[in-house]
Amino acid sequence: PTTEKLKDWLVVDVDAHVNETAFWSEITDRIDNDVLRYIAQSFKDRGGAPPGLLNSNGPLYQDVAGRIMHQQSLAEPTPPGLHRQVQLTQRAMDSLGIDYMVVFPTPMLSLGMHPQVDAEVALGNAYNRWLIEQILPQDTRQKALLYLPFNDPDACVETVERFGDAPGVVGFSVTSTRHKPV
């Protein structure tokens, strides 16, 4: 059906990914732990702007070698105003007739494999804060499944208590990519 026909239906995309590394410094600036924030920010000076502290270097070919502008490089131009991530998500939603989009991370889906549990907790919380503070307030059609640092059960409880009632949060994601069983 065309997007015009979809206006009669409520359409919710519950599998929408944020390419958080495109805005990585905004996330690492929100790390609560001073030492981990310093380590993550030190990567800004390195060539290629690697996502410091993430420990994720999987295949980066999803954008078909740059032929899909809306993928890895997020090369689409956006005007000043709303956050770039908000604008790109709005474009995707509007082009497909989507009423609500539920976002969660992409490279951070492998964060459960990080060898340092405290880094998983710190990055997960920083990402959650970024969504709650920067992205969700700009568009009520965008909702979020926040990252739950499953390698630390106490931190999971703290994460739910800290962020669970934030506007736009509809749940939490537990990624199964980890050494511990889910």
Residue pairs with C-beta under 8 A, 6 or more apart in sequence:
2 97
3 94
3 95
3 96
3 97
4 97
6 97
7 97
10 99
10 100
11 96
11 97
11 98
11 99
11 100
12 98
12 99
12 100
12 101
12 102
13 93
13 96
13 98
13 100
13 101
13 102
14 102
15 102
16 89
16 92
16 101
16 102
16 103
16 104
17 103
17 104
17 105
17 106
18 85
18 89
18 103
18 104
18 105
18 106
18 131
18 135
19 71
19 72
19 74
19 106
19 107
20 27
20 105
20 106
20 107
20 108
20 127
20 130
21 51
21 54
21 106
21 107
22 73
22 74
22 84
22 85
23 84
23 85
23 130
24 49
24 51
24 52
24 54
25 41
25 44
26 130
26 134
27 123
27 126
27 127
27 130
28 37
28 40
28 41
28 52
28 53
28 123
28 126
29 37
29 41
29 126
30 125
30 126
30 129
30 130
30 133
31 37
31 40
31 122
31 123
31 125
31 126
32 122
32 125
32 126
33 118
33 122
36 53
36 118
36 119
36 122
36 123
37 122
39 52
39 53
40 52
40 53
40 123
41 52
42 52
43 49
43 50
43 51
43 52
43 53
44 52
46 52
51 107
53 119
53 122
53 123
54 107
54 108
54 111
54 114
54 123
55 110
55 111
55 113
55 114
55 115
55 119
56 107
56 108
56 110
56 111
56 113
58 107
58 110
60 72
62 68
62 71
62 72
63 69
63 71
63 72
63 73
64 71
66 72
66 73
66 75
69 75
69 76
70 76
70 88
70 91
70 92
74 84
74 88
76 88
76 91
78 84
78 87
78 88
79 87
81 87
82 90
82 138
82 139
83 134
83 135
83 138
85 135
86 135
86 138
86 139
86 142
89 101
89 103
89 139
89 142
90 139
90 141
92 98
92 101
93 99
93 101
93 141
99 141
100 141
100 142
100 143
101 141
101 142
101 143
102 143
102 144
102 145
102 170
103 131
103 135
103 142
103 143
103 144
103 145
104 144
104 145
104 146
104 147
104 173
105 111
105 127
105 147
105 173
108 123
108 124
108 127
108 147
109 175
109 177
110 175
110 177
111 120
111 123
111 124
111 147
111 149
111 175
112 120
112 150
112 151
112 175
112 176
112 177
112 178
112 179
112 180
113 177
113 178
113 179
114 120
114 123
114 151
117 149
117 151
117 152
118 152
120 149
120 151
120 152
121 149
121 151
121 152
121 155
124 146
124 147
124 148
124 149
124 155
124 159
125 149
125 159
125 162
127 146
127 147
128 146
128 147
128 159
128 163
129 163
131 144
131 146
131 168
132 144
132 146
132 163
132 166
132 167
132 168
132 169
135 142
135 144
136 142
136 143
136 144
136 166
136 167
136 168
136 169
137 167
137 168
140 167
140 168
142 168
143 168
143 169
143 170
144 168
144 169
144 170
145 170
145 171
145 172
145 173
146 159
146 163
146 169
146 171
146 172
146 173
147 159
147 172
147 173
147 175
148 156
148 159
148 160
148 172
148 173
148 174
149 155
149 156
149 159
150 156
150 174
150 175
150 178
150 180
150 182
151 178
151 180
159 172
160 172
163 169
164 172
174 182
176 182
